[in-house]
Amino acid sequence: MTRHQQGVNEKSKAIEQNYKKLKEVSDKYTKVLNKVGKEKQDVDQFK
């Protein structure tokens, strides 16, 4: 493997890890938003 290929591999691994982190964060964020949305609906019903 050439040095260039190695560099490309390391970059794609880093991108993959960043993507996984982003996905975890966005999943958590989606759950929070869903929860907030449900609570808002409950509040709207009482108005």
Protein Blocks (a to p, Z undefined) as FASTA:
>chain_A
ZZklmmmmmmmmmmmmmmmmmmmmmmmmmmmmmmmmmmmmmmmmmZZ
